[in-house]
Amino acid sequence: MPTVCRIEDVSPGGAFLSPRLDAADGAVAVLEIPELLIRAEVRIVRSTPAGSGVEFLKDGIGAIVAGWVQGRSSATDLPSPGGA
């Protein structure tokens, strides 16, 4: 079952999600954003008590997500990466 997380920051290469994801650094997961019809593979690159940094594994996804986030709010709720 997906867990709701929040995009705290996003760039073309990755994003910072909170709360911290329940998966080890280096794990590959799927980030689903239903509003964009996106299922993007991400790699967890770092975890802190505040959350997890993920790297988008397909070029262009970060730009799409960043544009969507900018059009909504500074922080957006969405399901966390599944499969991790």
PyMOL Python script that loads the backbone (N, CA, C, O; Angstrom):
from pymol import cmd

cmd.read_pdbstr("""\
ATOM      1  N   MET A   1       0.848  -1.183   0.000  1.00  0.00           N
ATOM      2  CA  MET A   1       0.000   0.000   0.000  1.00  0.00           C
ATOM      3  C   MET A   1       0.892   1.244   0.000  1.00  0.00           C
ATOM      4  O   MET A   1       1.821   1.342   0.802  1.00  0.00           O
ATOM      5  N   PRO A   2       0.612   2.194  -0.898  1.00  0.00           N
ATOM      6  CA  PRO A   2       1.416   3.429  -0.961  1.00  0.00           C
ATOM      7  C   PRO A   2       1.269   4.239   0.321  1.00  0.00           C
ATOM      8  O   PRO A   2       0.240   4.196   0.996  1.00  0.00           O
ATOM      9  N   THR A   3       2.308   4.963   0.629  1.00  0.00           N
ATOM     10  CA  THR A   3       2.321   5.878   1.760  1.00  0.00           C
ATOM     11  C   THR A   3       2.330   7.292   1.216  1.00  0.00           C
ATOM     12  O   THR A   3       3.032   7.573   0.245  1.00  0.00           O
ATOM     13  N   VAL A   4       1.569   8.182   1.819  1.00  0.00           N
ATOM     14  CA  VAL A   4       1.552   9.574   1.372  1.00  0.00           C
ATOM     15  C   VAL A   4       2.821  10.260   1.850  1.00  0.00           C
ATOM     16  O   VAL A   4       3.199  10.153   3.017  1.00  0.00           O
ATOM     17  N   CYS A   5       3.470  10.961   0.940  1.00  0.00           N
ATOM     18  CA  CYS A   5       4.633  11.758   1.305  1.00  0.00           C
ATOM     19  C   CYS A   5       4.468  13.139   0.699  1.00  0.00           C
ATOM     20  O   CYS A   5       3.498  13.414  -0.006  1.00  0.00           O
ATOM     21  N   ARG A   6       5.414  13.985   0.981  1.00  0.00           N
ATOM     22  CA  ARG A   6       5.354  15.376   0.532  1.00  0.00           C
ATOM     23  C   ARG A   6       6.636  15.689  -0.225  1.00  0.00           C
ATOM     24  O   ARG A   6       7.730  15.332   0.212  1.00  0.00           O
ATOM     25  N   ILE A   7       6.491  16.358  -1.364  1.00  0.00           N
ATOM     26  CA  ILE A   7       7.657  16.848  -2.098  1.00  0.00           C
ATOM     27  C   ILE A   7       8.053  18.164  -1.443  1.00  0.00           C
ATOM     28  O   ILE A   7       7.340  19.161  -1.553  1.00  0.00           O
ATOM     29  N   GLU A   8       9.188  18.161  -0.766  1.00  0.00           N
ATOM     30  CA  GLU A   8       9.673  19.368  -0.093  1.00  0.00           C
ATOM     31  C   GLU A   8      10.514  20.228  -1.027  1.00  0.00           C
ATOM     32  O   GLU A   8      10.527  21.454  -0.912  1.00  0.00           O
ATOM     33  N   ASP A   9      11.221  19.576  -1.956  1.00  0.00           N
ATOM     34  CA  ASP A   9      12.097  20.271  -2.899  1.00  0.00           C
ATOM     35  C   ASP A   9      12.237  19.379  -4.124  1.00  0.00           C
ATOM     36  O   ASP A   9      12.217  18.153  -4.008  1.00  0.00           O
ATOM     37  N   VAL A  10      12.380  19.982  -5.288  1.00  0.00           N
ATOM     38  CA  VAL A  10      12.530  19.196  -6.516  1.00  0.00           C
ATOM     39  C   VAL A  10      13.436  19.947  -7.475  1.00  0.00           C
ATOM     40  O   VAL A  10      13.429  21.176  -7.528  1.00  0.00           O
ATOM     41  N   SER A  11      14.221  19.183  -8.236  1.00  0.00           N
ATOM     42  CA  SER A  11      15.103  19.730  -9.257  1.00  0.00           C
ATOM     43  C   SER A  11      15.037  18.783 -10.446  1.00  0.00           C
ATOM     44  O   SER A  11      14.423  17.721 -10.344  1.00  0.00           O
ATOM     45  N   PRO A  12      15.649  19.136 -11.565  1.00  0.00           N
ATOM     46  CA  PRO A  12      15.625  18.223 -12.715  1.00  0.00           C
ATOM     47  C   PRO A  12      16.203  16.840 -12.409  1.00  0.00           C
ATOM     48  O   PRO A  12      15.825  15.862 -13.054  1.00  0.00           O
ATOM     49  N   GLY A  13      17.110  16.744 -11.441  1.00  0.00           N
ATOM     50  CA  GLY A  13      17.751  15.463 -11.156  1.00  0.00           C
ATOM     51  C   GLY A  13      17.127  14.647 -10.047  1.00  0.00           C
ATOM     52  O   GLY A  13      17.357  13.440  -9.974  1.00  0.00           O
ATOM     53  N   GLY A  14      16.328  15.279  -9.165  1.00  0.00           N
ATOM     54  CA  GLY A  14      15.780  14.524  -8.049  1.00  0.00           C
ATOM     55  C   GLY A  14      14.860  15.358  -7.186  1.00  0.00           C
ATOM     56  O   GLY A  14      14.479  16.473  -7.544  1.00  0.00           O
ATOM     57  N   ALA A  15      14.509  14.795  -6.037  1.00  0.00           N
ATOM     58  CA  ALA A  15      13.579  15.465  -5.129  1.00  0.00           C
ATOM     59  C   ALA A  15      13.893  15.066  -3.699  1.00  0.00           C
ATOM     60  O   ALA A  15      14.548  14.054  -3.450  1.00  0.00           O
ATOM     61  N   PHE A  16      13.413  15.881  -2.755  1.00  0.00           N
ATOM     62  CA  PHE A  16      13.496  15.546  -1.342  1.00  0.00           C
ATOM     63  C   PHE A  16      12.071  15.330  -0.859  1.00  0.00           C
ATOM     64  O   PHE A  16      11.226  16.217  -0.977  1.00  0.00           O
ATOM     65  N   LEU A  17      11.806  14.133  -0.308  1.00  0.00           N
ATOM     66  CA  LEU A  17      10.469  13.738   0.123  1.00  0.00           C
ATOM     67  C   LEU A  17      10.429  13.589   1.629  1.00  0.00           C
ATOM     68  O   LEU A  17      11.401  13.141   2.238  1.00  0.00           O
ATOM     69  N   SER A  18       9.308  13.961   2.236  1.00  0.00           N
ATOM     70  CA  SER A  18       9.135  13.725   3.667  1.00  0.00           C
ATOM     71  C   SER A  18       7.765  13.097   3.889  1.00  0.00           C
ATOM     72  O   SER A  18       6.827  13.374   3.141  1.00  0.00           O
ATOM     73  N   PRO A  19       7.644  12.265   4.900  1.00  0.00           N
ATOM     74  CA  PRO A  19       8.670  11.859   5.841  1.00  0.00           C
ATOM     75  C   PRO A  19       9.673  10.903   5.195  1.00  0.00           C
ATOM     76  O   PRO A  19       9.565  10.568   4.016  1.00  0.00           O
ATOM     77  N   ARG A  20      10.636  10.479   5.985  1.00  0.00           N
ATOM     78  CA  ARG A  20      11.661   9.551   5.517  1.00  0.00           C
ATOM     79  C   ARG A  20      11.014   8.266   4.989  1.00  0.00           C
ATOM     80  O   ARG A  20      10.094   7.727   5.605  1.00  0.00           O
ATOM     81  N   LEU A  21      11.500   7.787   3.853  1.00  0.00           N
ATOM     82  CA  LEU A  21      10.976   6.561   3.257  1.00  0.00           C
ATOM     83  C   LEU A  21      11.521   5.339   3.980  1.00  0.00           C
ATOM     84  O   LEU A  21      12.651   5.346   4.467  1.00  0.00           O
ATOM     85  N   ASP A  22      10.720   4.308   4.044  1.00  0.00           N
ATOM     86  CA  ASP A  22      11.106   3.079   4.732  1.00  0.00           C
ATOM     87  C   ASP A  22      11.820   2.147   3.761  1.00  0.00           C
ATOM     88  O   ASP A  22      11.320   1.070   3.436  1.00  0.00           O
ATOM     89  N   ALA A  23      12.989   2.571   3.306  1.00  0.00           N
ATOM     90  CA  ALA A  23      13.818   1.781   2.392  1.00  0.00           C
ATOM     91  C   ALA A  23      15.253   2.266   2.540  1.00  0.00           C
ATOM     92  O   ALA A  23      15.501   3.412   2.913  1.00  0.00           O
ATOM     93  N   ALA A  24      16.177   1.387   2.246  1.00  0.00           N
ATOM     94  CA  ALA A  24      17.600   1.710   2.395  1.00  0.00           C
ATOM     95  C   ALA A  24      18.081   2.629   1.283  1.00  0.00           C
ATOM     96  O   ALA A  24      17.553   2.605   0.171  1.00  0.00           O
ATOM     97  N   ASP A  25      19.081   3.434   1.593  1.00  0.00           N
ATOM     98  CA  ASP A  25      19.734   4.225   0.556  1.00  0.00           C
ATOM     99  C   ASP A  25      20.228   3.267  -0.526  1.00  0.00           C
ATOM    100  O   ASP A  25      20.761   2.201  -0.220  1.00  0.00           O
ATOM    101  N   GLY A  26      20.051   3.644  -1.774  1.00  0.00           N
ATOM    102  CA  GLY A  26      20.426   2.794  -2.900  1.00  0.00           C
ATOM    103  C   GLY A  26      19.263   1.993  -3.459  1.00  0.00           C
ATOM    104  O   GLY A  26      19.348   1.481  -4.575  1.00  0.00           O
ATOM    105  N   ALA A  27      18.185   1.877  -2.706  1.00  0.00           N
ATOM    106  CA  ALA A  27      17.017   1.129  -3.178  1.00  0.00           C
ATOM    107  C   ALA A  27      16.342   1.872  -4.332  1.00  0.00           C
ATOM    108  O   ALA A  27      16.299   3.102  -4.356  1.00  0.00           O
ATOM    109  N   VAL A  28      15.823   1.111  -5.275  1.00  0.00           N
ATOM    110  CA  VAL A  28      15.056   1.675  -6.382  1.00  0.00           C
ATOM    111  C   VAL A  28      13.575   1.483  -6.070  1.00  0.00           C
ATOM    112  O   VAL A  28      13.157   0.416  -5.620  1.00  0.00           O
ATOM    113  N   ALA A  29      12.794   2.523  -6.312  1.00  0.00           N
ATOM    114  CA  ALA A  29      11.367   2.498  -6.028  1.00  0.00           C
ATOM    115  C   ALA A  29      10.621   3.195  -7.163  1.00  0.00           C
ATOM    116  O   ALA A  29      11.232   3.702  -8.103  1.00  0.00           O
ATOM    117  N   VAL A  30       9.306   3.214  -7.064  1.00  0.00           N
ATOM    118  CA  VAL A  30       8.472   3.886  -8.060  1.00  0.00           C
ATOM    119  C   VAL A  30       7.735   5.031  -7.378  1.00  0.00           C
ATOM    120  O   VAL A  30       7.056   4.837  -6.370  1.00  0.00           O
ATOM    121  N   LEU A  31       7.877   6.215  -7.936  1.00  0.00           N
ATOM    122  CA  LEU A  31       7.166   7.401  -7.464  1.00  0.00           C
ATOM    123  C   LEU A  31       5.962   7.589  -8.368  1.00  0.00           C
ATOM    124  O   LEU A  31       6.105   7.749  -9.580  1.00  0.00           O
ATOM    125  N   GLU A  32       4.777   7.571  -7.778  1.00  0.00           N
ATOM    126  CA  GLU A  32       3.545   7.736  -8.546  1.00  0.00           C
ATOM    127  C   GLU A  32       2.928   9.095  -8.267  1.00  0.00           C
ATOM    128  O   GLU A  32       2.752   9.490  -7.114  1.00  0.00           O
ATOM    129  N   ILE A  33       2.602   9.803  -9.337  1.00  0.00           N
ATOM    130  CA  ILE A  33       1.895  11.081  -9.227  1.00  0.00           C
ATOM    131  C   ILE A  33       0.669  10.966 -10.120  1.00  0.00           C
ATOM    132  O   ILE A  33       0.748  11.249 -11.315  1.00  0.00           O
ATOM    133  N   PRO A  34      -0.471  10.552  -9.553  1.00  0.00           N
ATOM    134  CA  PRO A  34      -1.666  10.307 -10.357  1.00  0.00           C
ATOM    135  C   PRO A  34      -2.128  11.510 -11.185  1.00  0.00           C
ATOM    136  O   PRO A  34      -2.606  11.346 -12.308  1.00  0.00           O
ATOM    137  N   GLU A  35      -1.986  12.721 -10.627  1.00  0.00           N
ATOM    138  CA  GLU A  35      -2.433  13.916 -11.347  1.00  0.00           C
ATOM    139  C   GLU A  35      -1.677  14.116 -12.650  1.00  0.00           C
ATOM    140  O   GLU A  35      -2.198  14.733 -13.579  1.00  0.00           O
ATOM    141  N   LEU A  36      -0.451  13.601 -12.729  1.00  0.00           N
ATOM    142  CA  LEU A  36       0.375  13.731 -13.933  1.00  0.00           C
ATOM    143  C   LEU A  36       0.422  12.448 -14.745  1.00  0.00           C
ATOM    144  O   LEU A  36       1.070  12.395 -15.791  1.00  0.00           O
ATOM    145  N   LEU A  37      -0.266  11.408 -14.265  1.00  0.00           N
ATOM    146  CA  LEU A  37      -0.206  10.092 -14.906  1.00  0.00           C
ATOM    147  C   LEU A  37       1.237   9.613 -15.028  1.00  0.00           C
ATOM    148  O   LEU A  37       1.628   9.036 -16.043  1.00  0.00           O
ATOM    149  N   ILE A  38       2.026   9.860 -13.975  1.00  0.00           N
ATOM    150  CA  ILE A  38       3.450   9.499 -13.978  1.00  0.00           C
ATOM    151  C   ILE A  38       3.708   8.386 -12.973  1.00  0.00           C
ATOM    152  O   ILE A  38       3.231   8.415 -11.838  1.00  0.00           O
ATOM    153  N   ARG A  39       4.469   7.419 -13.424  1.00  0.00           N
ATOM    154  CA  ARG A  39       5.070   6.378 -12.572  1.00  0.00           C
ATOM    155  C   ARG A  39       6.543   6.403 -12.935  1.00  0.00           C
ATOM    156  O   ARG A  39       6.938   5.903 -13.987  1.00  0.00           O
ATOM    157  N   ALA A  40       7.353   6.985 -12.066  1.00  0.00           N
ATOM    158  CA  ALA A  40       8.771   7.188 -12.369  1.00  0.00           C
ATOM    159  C   ALA A  40       9.647   6.401 -11.411  1.00  0.00           C
ATOM    160  O   ALA A  40       9.443   6.432 -10.198  1.00  0.00           O
ATOM    161  N   GLU A  41      10.625   5.694 -11.966  1.00  0.00           N
ATOM    162  CA  GLU A  41      11.595   5.016 -11.113  1.00  0.00           C
ATOM    163  C   GLU A  41      12.537   6.045 -10.499  1.00  0.00           C
ATOM    164  O   GLU A  41      13.012   6.961 -11.171  1.00  0.00           O
ATOM    165  N   VAL A  42      12.794   5.868  -9.203  1.00  0.00           N
ATOM    166  CA  VAL A  42      13.706   6.732  -8.465  1.00  0.00           C
ATOM    167  C   VAL A  42      14.652   5.850  -7.652  1.00  0.00           C
ATOM    168  O   VAL A  42      14.330   4.708  -7.322  1.00  0.00           O
ATOM    169  N   ARG A  43      15.813   6.397  -7.340  1.00  0.00           N
ATOM    170  CA  ARG A  43      16.757   5.733  -6.444  1.00  0.00           C
ATOM    171  C   ARG A  43      16.885   6.596  -5.201  1.00  0.00           C
ATOM    172  O   ARG A  43      17.082   7.807  -5.299  1.00  0.00           O
ATOM    173  N   ILE A  44      16.774   5.976  -4.033  1.00  0.00           N
ATOM    174  CA  ILE A  44      16.959   6.705  -2.781  1.00  0.00           C
ATOM    175  C   ILE A  44      18.454   6.928  -2.606  1.00  0.00           C
ATOM    176  O   ILE A  44      19.221   5.970  -2.511  1.00  0.00           O
ATOM    177  N   VAL A  45      18.867   8.191  -2.563  1.00  0.00           N
ATOM    178  CA  VAL A  45      20.293   8.510  -2.498  1.00  0.00           C
ATOM    179  C   VAL A  45      20.746   8.944  -1.108  1.00  0.00           C
ATOM    180  O   VAL A  45      21.930   8.842  -0.787  1.00  0.00           O
ATOM    181  N   ARG A  46      19.823   9.426  -0.281  1.00  0.00           N
ATOM    182  CA  ARG A  46      20.188   9.768   1.089  1.00  0.00           C
ATOM    183  C   ARG A  46      18.929   9.857   1.924  1.00  0.00           C
ATOM    184  O   ARG A  46      17.860  10.226   1.438  1.00  0.00           O
ATOM    185  N   SER A  47      19.078   9.513   3.182  1.00  0.00           N
ATOM    186  CA  SER A  47      17.970   9.596   4.126  1.00  0.00           C
ATOM    187  C   SER A  47      18.433  10.329   5.373  1.00  0.00           C
ATOM    188  O   SER A  47      19.547  10.127   5.856  1.00  0.00           O
ATOM    189  N   THR A  48      17.565  11.176   5.877  1.00  0.00           N
ATOM    190  CA  THR A  48      17.812  11.916   7.114  1.00  0.00           C
ATOM    191  C   THR A  48      16.564  11.742   7.981  1.00  0.00           C
ATOM    192  O   THR A  48      15.558  11.218   7.504  1.00  0.00           O
ATOM    193  N   PRO A  49      16.609  12.165   9.228  1.00  0.00           N
ATOM    194  CA  PRO A  49      15.387  12.099  10.030  1.00  0.00           C
ATOM    195  C   PRO A  49      14.231  12.906   9.414  1.00  0.00           C
ATOM    196  O   PRO A  49      13.063  12.601   9.655  1.00  0.00           O
ATOM    197  N   ALA A  50      14.558  13.922   8.627  1.00  0.00           N
ATOM    198  CA  ALA A  50      13.526  14.776   8.029  1.00  0.00           C
ATOM    199  C   ALA A  50      12.913  14.199   6.758  1.00  0.00           C
ATOM    200  O   ALA A  50      11.802  14.581   6.390  1.00  0.00           O
ATOM    201  N   GLY A  51      13.608  13.292   6.081  1.00  0.00           N
ATOM    202  CA  GLY A  51      13.073  12.760   4.837  1.00  0.00           C
ATOM    203  C   GLY A  51      14.124  12.045   4.017  1.00  0.00           C
ATOM    204  O   GLY A  51      15.203  11.716   4.510  1.00  0.00           O
ATOM    205  N   SER A  52      13.791  11.807   2.750  1.00  0.00           N
ATOM    206  CA  SER A  52      14.672  11.064   1.843  1.00  0.00           C
ATOM    207  C   SER A  52      14.881  11.824   0.545  1.00  0.00           C
ATOM    208  O   SER A  52      13.939  12.370  -0.029  1.00  0.00           O
ATOM    209  N   GLY A  53      16.127  11.852   0.091  1.00  0.00           N
ATOM    210  CA  GLY A  53      16.462  12.418  -1.207  1.00  0.00           C
ATOM    211  C   GLY A  53      16.428  11.302  -2.245  1.00  0.00           C
ATOM    212  O   GLY A  53      16.996  10.231  -2.029  1.00  0.00           O
ATOM    213  N   VAL A  54      15.766  11.552  -3.366  1.00  0.00           N
ATOM    214  CA  VAL A  54      15.681  10.561  -4.436  1.00  0.00           C
ATOM    215  C   VAL A  54      16.210  11.149  -5.731  1.00  0.00           C
ATOM    216  O   VAL A  54      16.134  12.355  -5.964  1.00  0.00           O
ATOM    217  N   GLU A  55      16.748  10.272  -6.568  1.00  0.00           N
ATOM    218  CA  GLU A  55      17.256  10.629  -7.891  1.00  0.00           C
ATOM    219  C   GLU A  55      16.297  10.055  -8.929  1.00  0.00           C
ATOM    220  O   GLU A  55      15.950   8.875  -8.867  1.00  0.00           O
ATOM    221  N   PHE A  56      15.866  10.880  -9.883  1.00  0.00           N
ATOM    222  CA  PHE A  56      15.039  10.385 -10.977  1.00  0.00           C
ATOM    223  C   PHE A  56      15.914   9.576 -11.916  1.00  0.00           C
ATOM    224  O   PHE A  56      17.002  10.024 -12.280  1.00  0.00           O
ATOM    225  N   LEU A  57      15.465   8.392 -12.317  1.00  0.00           N
ATOM    226  CA  LEU A  57      16.281   7.522 -13.152  1.00  0.00           C
ATOM    227  C   LEU A  57      16.023   7.707 -14.640  1.00  0.00           C
ATOM    228  O   LEU A  57      16.706   7.097 -15.463  1.00  0.00           O
ATOM    229  N   LYS A  58      15.048   8.540 -14.999  1.00  0.00           N
ATOM    230  CA  LYS A  58      14.767   8.830 -16.409  1.00  0.00           C
ATOM    231  C   LYS A  58      14.875  10.336 -16.626  1.00  0.00           C
ATOM    232  O   LYS A  58      14.273  11.122 -15.894  1.00  0.00           O
ATOM    233  N   ASP A  59      15.639  10.727 -17.628  1.00  0.00           N
ATOM    234  CA  ASP A  59      15.791  12.149 -17.949  1.00  0.00           C
ATOM    235  C   ASP A  59      14.433  12.777 -18.268  1.00  0.00           C
ATOM    236  O   ASP A  59      13.578  12.157 -18.900  1.00  0.00           O
ATOM    237  N   GLY A  60      14.257  14.010 -17.821  1.00  0.00           N
ATOM    238  CA  GLY A  60      13.059  14.777 -18.139  1.00  0.00           C
ATOM    239  C   GLY A  60      11.970  14.704 -17.089  1.00  0.00           C
ATOM    240  O   GLY A  60      11.136  15.607 -17.010  1.00  0.00           O
ATOM    241  N   ILE A  61      11.953  13.656 -16.279  1.00  0.00           N
ATOM    242  CA  ILE A  61      10.896  13.523 -15.271  1.00  0.00           C
ATOM    243  C   ILE A  61      10.979  14.653 -14.246  1.00  0.00           C
ATOM    244  O   ILE A  61       9.953  15.217 -13.864  1.00  0.00           O
ATOM    245  N   GLY A  62      12.175  14.984 -13.803  1.00  0.00           N
ATOM    246  CA  GLY A  62      12.336  16.036 -12.806  1.00  0.00           C
ATOM    247  C   GLY A  62      11.793  17.375 -13.276  1.00  0.00           C
ATOM    248  O   GLY A  62      11.184  18.104 -12.494  1.00  0.00           O
ATOM    249  N   ALA A  63      12.004  17.704 -14.537  1.00  0.00           N
ATOM    250  CA  ALA A  63      11.493  18.968 -15.075  1.00  0.00           C
ATOM    251  C   ALA A  63       9.965  18.978 -15.073  1.00  0.00           C
ATOM    252  O   ALA A  63       9.347  19.998 -14.766  1.00  0.00           O
ATOM    253  N   ILE A  64       9.359  17.842 -15.416  1.00  0.00           N
ATOM    254  CA  ILE A  64       7.893  17.752 -15.412  1.00  0.00           C
ATOM    255  C   ILE A  64       7.358  17.912 -13.998  1.00  0.00           C
ATOM    256  O   ILE A  64       6.418  18.672 -13.768  1.00  0.00           O
ATOM    257  N   VAL A  65       7.958  17.194 -13.050  1.00  0.00           N
ATOM    258  CA  VAL A  65       7.510  17.255 -11.660  1.00  0.00           C
ATOM    259  C   VAL A  65       7.732  18.661 -11.093  1.00  0.00           C
ATOM    260  O   VAL A  65       6.860  19.192 -10.405  1.00  0.00           O
ATOM    261  N   ALA A  66       8.880  19.262 -11.372  1.00  0.00           N
ATOM    262  CA  ALA A  66       9.166  20.613 -10.872  1.00  0.00           C
ATOM    263  C   ALA A  66       8.145  21.619 -11.391  1.00  0.00           C
ATOM    264  O   ALA A  66       7.670  22.463 -10.631  1.00  0.00           O
ATOM    265  N   GLY A  67       7.806  21.543 -12.662  1.00  0.00           N
ATOM    266  CA  GLY A  67       6.801  22.446 -13.227  1.00  0.00           C
ATOM    267  C   GLY A  67       5.450  22.271 -12.568  1.00  0.00           C
ATOM    268  O   GLY A  67       4.745  23.244 -12.300  1.00  0.00           O
ATOM    269  N   TRP A  68       5.092  21.021 -12.307  1.00  0.00           N
ATOM    270  CA  TRP A  68       3.813  20.731 -11.655  1.00  0.00           C
ATOM    271  C   TRP A  68       3.795  21.270 -10.230  1.00  0.00           C
ATOM    272  O   TRP A  68       2.817  21.893  -9.817  1.00  0.00           O
ATOM    273  N   VAL A  69       4.870  21.035  -9.474  1.00  0.00           N
ATOM    274  CA  VAL A  69       4.946  21.512  -8.092  1.00  0.00           C
ATOM    275  C   VAL A  69       4.874  23.038  -8.050  1.00  0.00           C
ATOM    276  O   VAL A  69       4.174  23.599  -7.208  1.00  0.00           O
ATOM    277  N   GLN A  70       5.587  23.709  -8.947  1.00  0.00           N
ATOM    278  CA  GLN A  70       5.566  25.178  -8.969  1.00  0.00           C
ATOM    279  C   GLN A  70       4.163  25.707  -9.243  1.00  0.00           C
ATOM    280  O   GLN A  70       3.793  26.775  -8.757  1.00  0.00           O
ATOM    281  N   GLY A  71       3.392  24.967 -10.013  1.00  0.00           N
ATOM    282  CA  GLY A  71       2.028  25.387 -10.329  1.00  0.00           C
ATOM    283  C   GLY A  71       1.041  25.123  -9.215  1.00  0.00           C
ATOM    284  O   GLY A  71      -0.090  25.605  -9.270  1.00  0.00           O
ATOM    285  N   ARG A  72       1.443  24.366  -8.199  1.00  0.00           N
ATOM    286  CA  ARG A  72       0.547  24.006  -7.096  1.00  0.00           C
ATOM    287  C   ARG A  72       0.912  24.767  -5.831  1.00  0.00           C
ATOM    288  O   ARG A  72       0.284  25.780  -5.524  1.00  0.00           O
ATOM    289  N   SER A  73       1.910  24.302  -5.094  1.00  0.00           N
ATOM    290  CA  SER A  73       2.312  24.936  -3.839  1.00  0.00           C
ATOM    291  C   SER A  73       3.766  24.598  -3.562  1.00  0.00           C
ATOM    292  O   SER A  73       4.404  23.888  -4.340  1.00  0.00           O
ATOM    293  N   SER A  74       4.286  25.104  -2.458  1.00  0.00           N
ATOM    294  CA  SER A  74       5.685  24.851  -2.122  1.00  0.00           C
ATOM    295  C   SER A  74       5.913  23.428  -1.631  1.00  0.00           C
ATOM    296  O   SER A  74       7.044  22.942  -1.642  1.00  0.00           O
ATOM    297  N   ALA A  75       4.853  22.758  -1.202  1.00  0.00           N
ATOM    298  CA  ALA A  75       4.968  21.370  -0.761  1.00  0.00           C
ATOM    299  C   ALA A  75       3.692  20.640  -1.154  1.00  0.00           C
ATOM    300  O   ALA A  75       2.591  21.138  -0.920  1.00  0.00           O
ATOM    301  N   THR A  76       3.834  19.477  -1.742  1.00  0.00           N
ATOM    302  CA  THR A  76       2.702  18.771  -2.322  1.00  0.00           C
ATOM    303  C   THR A  76       2.626  17.346  -1.792  1.00  0.00           C
ATOM    304  O   THR A  76       3.623  16.623  -1.811  1.00  0.00           O
ATOM    305  N   ASP A  77       1.447  16.935  -1.318  1.00  0.00           N
ATOM    306  CA  ASP A  77       1.250  15.562  -0.869  1.00  0.00           C
ATOM    307  C   ASP A  77       1.093  14.655  -2.069  1.00  0.00           C
ATOM    308  O   ASP A  77       0.437  15.017  -3.046  1.00  0.00           O
ATOM    309  N   LEU A  78       1.693  13.470  -1.999  1.00  0.00           N
ATOM    310  CA  LEU A  78       1.555  12.460  -3.039  1.00  0.00           C
ATOM    311  C   LEU A  78       1.972  11.127  -2.482  1.00  0.00           C
ATOM    312  O   LEU A  78       2.624  11.069  -1.439  1.00  0.00           O
ATOM    313  N   PRO A  79       1.607  10.040  -3.162  1.00  0.00           N
ATOM    314  CA  PRO A  79       2.035   8.730  -2.675  1.00  0.00           C
ATOM    315  C   PRO A  79       3.554   8.618  -2.720  1.00  0.00           C
ATOM    316  O   PRO A  79       4.199   9.129  -3.636  1.00  0.00           O
ATOM    317  N   SER A  80       4.113   7.948  -1.729  1.00  0.00           N
ATOM    318  CA  SER A  80       5.560   7.747  -1.712  1.00  0.00           C
ATOM    319  C   SER A  80       5.940   6.656  -2.694  1.00  0.00           C
ATOM    320  O   SER A  80       5.077   5.902  -3.145  1.00  0.00           O
ATOM    321  N   PRO A  81       7.217   6.560  -3.030  1.00  0.00           N
ATOM    322  CA  PRO A  81       7.653   5.521  -3.949  1.00  0.00           C
ATOM    323  C   PRO A  81       7.221   4.146  -3.470  1.00  0.00           C
ATOM    324  O   PRO A  81       7.491   3.769  -2.329  1.00  0.00           O
ATOM    325  N   GLY A  82       6.560   3.406  -4.327  1.00  0.00           N
ATOM    326  CA  GLY A  82       6.109   2.064  -3.986  1.00  0.00           C
ATOM    327  C   GLY A  82       7.195   1.051  -4.284  1.00  0.00           C
ATOM    328  O   GLY A  82       8.184   1.357  -4.950  1.00  0.00           O
ATOM    329  N   GLY A  83       7.004  -0.134  -3.795  1.00  0.00           N
ATOM    330  CA  GLY A  83       7.927  -1.200  -4.064  1.00  0.00           C
ATOM    331  C   GLY A  83       9.198  -1.165  -3.241  1.00  0.00           C
ATOM    332  O   GLY A  83      10.075  -2.009  -3.424  1.00  0.00           O
ATOM    333  N   ALA A  84       9.311  -0.220  -2.355  1.00  0.00           N
ATOM    334  CA  ALA A  84      10.527  -0.126  -1.529  1.00  0.00           C
ATOM    335  C   ALA A  84      10.234  -0.631  -0.149  1.00  0.00           C
ATOM    336  O   ALA A  84      11.119  -0.640   0.706  1.00  0.00           O
TER     337      ALA A  84
END
""", "prot")
cmd.dss("prot")
cmd.show_as("cartoon", "prot")
cmd.util.cbc("prot")
cmd.orient("prot")
